[in-house]
Amino acid sequence: MLQTQTPVRPDLPSLTGPLPGPRARAVIERDQQVVSPSYTRCYPLVAERGEGAIVEDVDGNRFLDFNAGIAVVAAGHCHPRVVEAIRAQAERLIHMSGTDFYYEEMVALAEKLAEIAPGDVPRRVSFGNSGAEAMEGAIKLARYATGRDKIIAFFGAFHGRTMGALSLTARRAVQRTGFGPLLPGVVHAPYPYCYRCPFGRQPENCAVECVSHIENTLLKTIAPPEETAAIVLEPIQGEAGYVVPPRKFFDELERVSRENDILLIFDEVQSGMGRTGKMWAAEHFGAVPDIFAVAKGIASGMPLGATVARADLMTWRPGAHASTFGGNPVSCAAALVTIGLLEERLVDNAARMGAYLMDRLRDWPRRFPVVGDVRGLGLMIGIELVRDQALKTKAPELRDEIVNRAFERGLLILGAGDSTLRLCPPLIITPDQCDFALETLEQCIREASRNE
């Protein structure tokens, strides 16, 4: 009698053997000989192809990607419309350098970004290749437009690894150690980690206290307003653990910046492009930055970053700032299609699936003693792991164990902050895929907790 085999669902993981498989091990061994050891690899995934929210490795194992290539492939891996746009553009024009010549793809994308930017103000756009480059452009523009040199950033921030962006970054010592001296004139303020307030305050008071530190300490001591060009922040801190401040924080920041004629720069590199269930995280807080940086999800995996600013600020002279490859025609074509997909349905889907996940996650601190907090907006969700819920004691080893256990079950997630699991799947994710991810994480948390 023939046995019927359960068909493999193309939208869910399927593992063929122990991980990593033989081909993956061979690639990893080669990698260790020639690739920079500064790269952080949490588990031995050797990707070969991707489709939607599924990534297949070189040994034929299929994984559910709840990383979205580190919040990059907003429309999913190899979305057919994005692939077709890349193919068609590559057949027509791959490169001409928009710093010296004109081509319509760059103009069309700049027009689109100006149209969808937060706030009803005219915008101009400068293109680069990454989020770090977008932040470099924002730093340079703020100094150029104001004639001031000081910049206020926040502890816990991650803005990139190039020297200017790194000077704003204040997440982990390893990211800065050995690279000094960094950009002068950058000072840092506390960010409102309202679930674990640095001042021991309630959320609203924590937010006010953080801005008060800027207003009554920094601006009156080492960063006087007449020397301060900008305040730079992630509206939701990413690498710090998907930290979401209350609206009061933005209201107070806007008040202080306007009263002192200081620019507000938002780093929307990870939180933008629909990830939070709105096109920009700033929209959740009624905030309108003077300058903002966008990258990651903008082109579904093609290298592209953009500094978007008020038109009256971006008046620098020809040659003051540019990038040979920034705004490459192929990347622009991918971005235009990606933004179209976001507007059609993916931003709405991010809001729906984010609410679906949060509905199930909300009671995890009650169900699991090691879960201290669940927070986020849309498909930018953090699960904070602790050893003591009352003291909010961090549990980085437990977090890392859960990340690896999830990989062994076909789920790709990563950490953020010191002990947070971050969920940032492609915006095409479905309820069934969300269910698989949460059921897998529940199993991993239970098993890892028993070993504590």
C-alpha positions as CSV (number, residue, x, y, z in Angstrom):
1,M,0.0,0.0,0.0
2,L,1.4,3.4,-1.0
3,Q,1.9,5.9,1.8
4,T,0.9,9.4,1.0
5,Q,3.5,12.0,1.9
6,T,2.5,15.3,3.4
7,P,3.2,18.0,0.7
8,V,5.8,20.6,1.6
9,R,4.1,24.0,1.8
10,P,6.1,26.5,-0.2
11,D,5.3,29.3,2.2
12,L,6.7,27.5,5.3
13,P,10.1,26.1,6.3
14,S,11.3,22.6,5.3
15,L,14.6,21.2,6.6
16,T,16.3,18.3,4.9
17,G,19.0,17.4,7.5
18,P,21.2,18.7,10.3
19,L,22.4,22.3,10.1
20,P,24.6,23.4,8.7
21,G,24.7,21.0,5.8
22,P,27.8,19.9,4.0
23,R,27.7,22.5,1.3
24,A,27.1,25.2,3.9
25,R,30.0,24.1,6.0
26,A,32.3,24.2,3.0
27,V,31.3,27.8,2.1
28,I,31.8,28.9,5.8
29,E,35.3,27.4,5.8
30,R,36.2,29.3,2.7
31,D,34.6,32.5,4.1
32,Q,36.8,32.3,7.3
33,Q,39.9,32.4,5.2
34,V,39.2,35.5,3.1
35,V,36.2,37.6,4.4
36,S,36.6,40.3,7.1
37,P,36.2,38.9,10.6
38,S,34.3,42.0,11.6
39,Y,31.1,40.6,10.2
40,T,28.7,39.3,12.8
41,R,27.1,36.0,11.9
42,C,24.8,34.6,14.5
43,Y,24.2,31.2,13.0
44,P,25.5,29.3,9.9
45,L,23.0,30.2,7.2
46,V,24.5,30.1,3.7
47,A,21.7,31.6,1.5
48,E,21.4,30.5,-2.1
49,R,18.0,31.8,-3.2
50,G,14.9,33.6,-1.8
51,E,11.3,34.0,-2.7
52,G,8.8,36.0,-0.7
53,A,9.5,35.4,3.0
54,I,11.3,32.1,2.3
55,V,15.1,31.7,2.0
56,E,16.7,28.5,0.8
57,D,20.3,27.6,1.7
58,V,22.9,25.8,-0.4
59,D,21.8,22.4,1.0
60,G,18.1,22.8,0.1
61,N,16.9,23.8,3.5
62,R,14.1,26.3,3.5
63,F,13.7,29.0,6.2
64,L,11.1,31.5,7.1
65,D,12.9,34.9,7.1
66,F,11.7,37.1,9.9
67,N,14.7,39.3,9.4
68,A,13.7,40.5,5.8
69,G,17.4,40.6,5.1
70,I,17.9,43.0,8.1
71,A,14.7,45.0,7.4
72,V,15.7,45.4,3.7
73,V,13.5,43.3,1.5
74,A,10.2,45.1,2.3
75,A,8.4,43.5,-0.7
76,G,9.9,40.1,0.0
77,H,12.8,38.3,-1.6
78,C,12.8,38.6,-5.4
79,H,9.4,40.1,-5.8
80,P,8.5,39.4,-9.5
81,R,7.6,43.0,-10.2
82,V,10.9,44.3,-8.7
83,V,12.9,41.6,-10.5
84,E,11.3,42.6,-13.8
85,A,12.0,46.3,-13.2
86,I,15.7,45.5,-12.5
87,R,15.9,43.3,-15.6
88,A,14.3,45.9,-17.9
89,Q,16.4,48.7,-16.5
90,A,19.6,46.7,-16.7
91,E,18.9,46.0,-20.4
92,R,18.5,49.7,-21.0
93,L,21.0,51.6,-18.8
94,I,22.9,50.4,-15.8
95,H,25.0,53.4,-15.0
96,M,25.6,57.0,-16.0
97,S,26.3,58.8,-12.7
98,G,23.6,61.2,-11.7
99,T,26.3,63.5,-10.2
100,D,27.4,64.6,-13.6
101,F,24.5,63.7,-16.0
102,Y,20.7,63.4,-16.0
103,Y,18.5,60.4,-16.3
104,E,14.7,60.2,-15.7
105,E,14.8,57.4,-13.1
106,M,16.6,59.5,-10.6
107,V,14.2,62.5,-11.1
108,A,11.2,60.2,-10.9
109,L,12.3,58.7,-7.6
110,A,13.2,62.1,-6.1
111,E,9.7,63.3,-7.1
112,K,8.2,60.3,-5.4
113,L,10.1,60.7,-2.2
114,A,9.3,64.4,-2.0
115,E,5.6,63.5,-2.5
116,I,5.4,60.9,0.2
117,A,7.7,62.6,2.7
118,P,6.2,63.4,6.1
119,G,4.8,67.0,6.3
120,D,3.4,69.1,3.6
121,V,6.7,71.0,2.7
122,P,8.7,71.1,-0.5
123,R,11.6,68.6,-0.4
124,R,14.9,67.9,-2.3
125,V,16.7,64.6,-2.4
126,S,20.4,63.6,-2.4
127,F,21.2,60.0,-3.3
128,G,23.8,57.6,-1.9
129,N,24.2,53.8,-1.6
130,S,23.3,53.0,2.0
131,G,21.8,54.2,5.2
132,A,25.2,55.3,6.5
133,E,25.7,57.4,3.4
134,A,22.2,59.0,3.8
135,M,23.2,59.9,7.4
136,E,26.5,61.3,6.2
137,G,24.6,63.5,3.8
138,A,22.3,64.6,6.6
139,I,25.2,65.6,8.9
140,K,26.9,67.6,6.1
141,L,23.8,69.3,5.0
142,A,22.8,70.3,8.6
143,R,26.2,71.9,9.1
144,Y,26.2,73.5,5.7
145,A,22.7,75.0,6.0
146,T,23.2,76.3,9.6
147,G,26.8,77.2,9.7
148,R,27.0,75.5,13.0
149,D,29.1,72.4,14.0
150,K,27.5,70.8,17.1
151,I,25.2,67.9,16.7
152,I,23.1,66.2,19.5
153,A,22.5,62.5,19.2
154,F,21.2,59.8,21.6
155,F,22.7,57.0,23.6
156,G,21.6,53.6,22.2
157,A,21.6,55.1,18.6
158,F,22.9,53.2,15.6
159,H,23.3,55.5,12.5
160,G,26.0,53.5,10.6
161,R,29.6,52.7,10.6
162,T,31.2,55.4,8.3
163,M,33.1,57.9,10.3
164,G,30.4,60.6,10.5
165,A,27.6,58.2,11.1
166,L,29.7,56.3,13.6
167,S,30.3,59.5,15.6
168,L,26.5,59.7,16.1
169,T,26.3,55.9,16.9
170,A,26.3,55.2,20.6
171,R,25.1,51.6,20.8
172,R,28.0,49.4,21.7
173,A,31.6,50.1,22.5
174,V,32.9,47.6,19.9
175,Q,31.4,49.7,17.1
176,R,33.6,52.7,18.1
177,T,36.6,51.3,19.8
178,G,39.8,51.8,17.9
179,F,38.5,54.3,15.4
180,G,39.0,57.6,17.2
181,P,39.2,60.4,17.1
182,L,35.7,60.6,15.7
183,L,33.8,63.6,14.3
184,P,34.2,66.5,16.8
185,G,31.2,68.4,18.1
186,V,28.9,65.4,18.6
187,V,27.3,65.0,22.1
188,H,24.8,62.4,23.3
189,A,21.7,62.6,25.4
190,P,19.5,59.9,27.1
191,Y,16.8,58.3,24.9
192,P,13.5,57.6,26.6
193,Y,13.7,53.8,27.3
194,C,10.3,54.2,28.9
195,Y,10.1,50.5,29.7
196,R,13.3,50.9,31.7
197,C,13.6,54.7,32.2
198,P,17.1,56.0,32.8
199,F,15.6,58.5,35.3
200,G,13.3,56.0,37.0
201,R,10.2,57.9,35.7
202,Q,6.9,56.9,34.2
203,P,6.8,57.0,30.4
204,E,5.5,60.5,29.9
205,N,7.8,61.9,32.5
206,C,10.7,59.9,31.2
207,A,10.3,61.5,27.8
208,V,10.1,65.0,29.3
209,E,13.2,64.4,31.4
210,C,15.2,63.2,28.4
211,V,14.4,66.4,26.5
212,S,14.9,68.5,29.6
213,H,18.5,67.2,29.7
214,I,19.1,68.6,26.3
215,E,17.4,71.9,27.0
216,N,18.7,72.6,30.5
217,T,22.1,70.8,30.4
218,L,23.5,70.4,26.9
219,L,22.3,73.6,25.4
220,K,23.4,75.5,28.5
221,T,26.9,74.0,28.7
222,I,28.7,72.2,25.9
223,A,26.2,72.6,22.9
224,P,24.9,76.2,23.0
225,P,22.1,76.8,20.5
226,E,24.0,79.2,18.4
227,E,26.6,76.4,17.8
228,T,24.2,73.5,17.5
229,A,23.1,72.5,14.0
230,A,20.8,69.6,14.6
231,I,19.3,67.0,16.9
232,V,19.5,63.5,15.3
233,L,17.4,60.6,16.3
234,E,15.8,57.3,15.3
235,P,12.1,57.7,15.8
236,I,12.2,54.1,16.9
237,Q,15.6,52.9,18.0
238,G,16.5,49.8,16.1
239,E,19.8,48.3,17.3
240,A,19.0,49.4,20.8
241,G,16.1,46.9,20.9
242,Y,13.1,48.4,19.0
243,V,12.5,51.1,21.5
244,V,9.3,53.1,20.9
245,P,9.1,56.5,22.8
246,P,5.8,58.2,23.7
247,R,4.5,61.0,21.5
248,K,5.4,63.5,24.3
249,F,9.1,63.0,23.5
250,F,8.6,64.2,19.9
251,D,6.3,67.1,21.0
252,E,9.0,68.3,23.4
253,L,11.8,67.8,21.0
254,E,10.0,69.8,18.3
255,R,9.4,72.6,20.8
256,V,13.0,72.8,21.9
257,S,14.3,72.6,18.3
258,R,12.0,75.3,17.0
259,E,12.6,77.6,20.0
260,N,16.4,77.4,19.4
261,D,16.4,77.2,15.6
262,I,17.9,73.7,15.6
263,L,17.2,71.2,12.9
264,L,15.5,67.9,13.5
265,I,17.0,64.9,11.6
266,F,15.2,61.6,11.7
267,D,17.0,58.4,10.8
268,E,14.2,56.4,9.1
269,V,16.7,53.9,7.6
270,Q,15.2,50.9,9.5
271,S,11.8,52.3,10.6
272,G,10.8,53.9,7.2
273,M,9.3,52.4,4.1
274,G,6.2,51.0,5.6
275,R,7.8,48.9,8.3
276,T,5.8,50.4,11.2
277,G,2.4,50.2,9.4
278,K,2.8,53.7,8.1
279,M,5.1,54.9,5.4
280,W,7.3,56.7,8.0
281,A,7.6,56.1,11.8
282,A,7.4,59.9,12.2
283,E,3.7,59.7,11.1
284,H,2.8,57.8,14.3
285,F,3.9,60.8,16.4
286,G,2.8,63.7,14.2
287,A,6.4,64.6,13.8
288,V,7.9,66.4,10.7
289,P,11.7,66.3,10.5
290,D,13.6,68.9,8.6
291,I,15.9,66.3,7.2
292,F,15.5,62.5,7.2
293,A,17.5,59.5,6.0
294,V,16.0,56.5,4.2
295,A,17.6,53.3,2.9
296,K,17.1,49.6,3.6
297,G,13.5,48.8,2.5
298,I,13.5,51.5,-0.2
299,A,14.7,49.2,-3.1
300,S,13.9,45.7,-2.0
301,G,17.6,44.7,-1.7
302,M,19.3,47.0,-4.2
303,P,21.9,49.4,-2.8
304,L,20.3,52.8,-2.3
305,G,20.1,55.5,0.3
306,A,18.6,59.0,0.3
307,T,18.9,62.2,2.3
308,V,15.6,64.0,2.0
309,A,15.4,67.6,3.2
310,R,13.3,70.7,3.2
311,A,14.0,72.3,-0.2
312,D,15.0,75.6,1.4
313,L,17.8,73.8,3.3
314,M,19.2,71.8,0.4
315,T,20.8,74.8,-1.3
316,W,24.4,73.7,-1.3
317,R,26.6,74.5,-4.3
318,P,27.5,72.1,-7.1
319,G,30.2,69.8,-6.0
320,A,29.5,70.2,-2.3
321,H,28.1,66.7,-2.0
322,A,27.6,63.8,-4.4
323,S,28.1,60.1,-4.9
324,T,29.2,58.3,-8.1
325,F,26.9,55.3,-7.7
326,G,24.1,57.0,-5.6
327,G,20.8,56.9,-7.3
328,N,22.0,54.3,-9.8
329,P,19.3,53.8,-12.5
330,V,18.8,50.1,-11.6
331,S,18.4,50.9,-7.9
332,C,16.0,53.7,-8.7
333,A,13.9,51.5,-10.9
334,A,13.7,48.9,-8.1
335,A,12.8,51.6,-5.6
336,L,10.0,53.1,-7.8
337,V,8.3,49.7,-8.1
338,T,8.9,48.9,-4.4
339,I,7.2,52.2,-3.3
340,G,4.3,51.4,-5.6
341,L,3.9,48.0,-3.9
342,L,4.0,49.7,-0.5
343,E,1.4,52.2,-1.5
344,E,-0.9,49.5,-3.1
345,R,-1.1,47.1,-0.1
346,L,2.1,46.4,1.8
347,V,2.0,49.3,4.3
348,D,-1.6,48.3,5.1
349,N,-0.5,44.6,5.4
350,A,2.3,45.6,7.7
351,A,-0.2,47.4,10.0
352,R,-2.6,44.3,9.9
353,M,0.1,41.7,10.4
354,G,1.8,43.8,13.1
355,A,-1.6,44.0,15.0
356,Y,-2.0,40.3,14.5
357,L,1.4,39.5,16.0
358,M,0.9,41.9,18.9
359,D,-2.5,40.5,19.8
360,R,-0.8,37.1,20.4
361,L,2.4,38.6,21.9
362,R,0.8,41.0,24.4
363,D,0.3,38.4,27.1
364,W,3.8,36.8,26.8
365,P,5.2,38.7,29.8
366,R,2.4,37.0,31.9
367,R,2.9,33.6,30.3
368,F,6.7,33.5,30.2
369,P,8.7,34.7,33.2
370,V,11.7,35.4,30.9
371,V,9.7,37.9,28.8
372,G,10.0,41.3,30.3
373,D,8.5,43.4,27.6
374,V,6.9,43.3,24.2
375,R,6.9,46.5,22.2
376,G,6.9,47.9,18.6
377,L,4.8,49.3,15.8
378,G,3.7,47.4,12.7
379,L,6.3,44.8,11.7
380,M,9.0,46.3,13.9
381,I,8.5,44.3,17.1
382,G,10.9,43.7,20.0
383,I,10.6,40.9,22.6
384,E,12.8,41.8,25.7
385,L,14.2,38.8,27.5
386,V,15.0,39.1,31.2
387,R,16.1,37.0,34.1
388,D,14.0,38.9,36.6
389,Q,10.8,40.7,35.5
390,A,10.7,43.0,38.4
391,L,14.3,44.2,38.0
392,K,14.3,43.9,34.2
393,T,17.6,42.1,34.4
394,K,19.0,41.5,30.9
395,A,19.4,38.0,29.6
396,P,21.7,38.2,26.5
397,E,22.8,34.5,26.6
398,L,19.2,33.4,26.8
399,R,18.3,35.6,23.8
400,D,21.2,34.2,21.8
401,E,20.2,30.6,22.6
402,I,16.6,31.3,21.5
403,V,17.9,32.8,18.2
404,N,19.9,29.7,17.5
405,R,17.1,27.3,18.5
406,A,14.8,29.1,16.1
407,F,17.3,28.7,13.3
408,E,17.4,25.0,13.9
409,R,13.7,24.9,13.4
410,G,13.7,26.9,10.2
411,L,13.0,30.4,11.6
412,L,15.4,33.3,10.9
413,I,15.4,36.0,13.6
414,L,18.1,38.2,15.1
415,G,18.7,40.0,18.3
416,A,18.7,43.7,19.0
417,G,19.8,45.6,22.0
418,D,21.3,43.6,24.8
419,S,18.6,41.0,25.2
420,T,15.8,41.6,22.7
421,L,14.5,39.4,19.9
422,R,13.6,41.5,16.9
423,L,10.8,40.6,14.5
424,C,11.0,42.4,11.2
425,P,9.7,40.1,8.5
426,P,9.0,41.2,4.9
427,L,5.8,43.3,4.6
428,I,4.2,40.6,2.5
429,I,4.0,38.2,5.5
430,T,0.8,36.1,6.0
431,P,-1.2,35.0,9.1
432,D,0.0,31.4,8.6
433,Q,3.6,32.6,8.5
434,C,3.1,34.7,11.6
435,D,1.5,31.7,13.4
436,F,4.5,29.5,12.5
437,A,7.0,32.1,13.8
438,L,5.2,32.6,17.1
439,E,4.6,28.9,17.7
440,T,8.3,28.2,17.0
441,L,9.4,31.0,19.3
442,E,7.1,29.7,22.1
443,Q,8.8,26.3,21.8
444,C,12.2,27.8,21.8
445,I,11.5,30.0,24.8
446,R,10.1,27.1,26.8
447,E,13.1,24.9,26.0
448,A,15.7,27.6,26.7
449,S,14.0,28.5,29.9
450,R,14.1,25.0,31.2
451,N,17.9,25.0,30.8
452,E,18.3,28.1,32.9
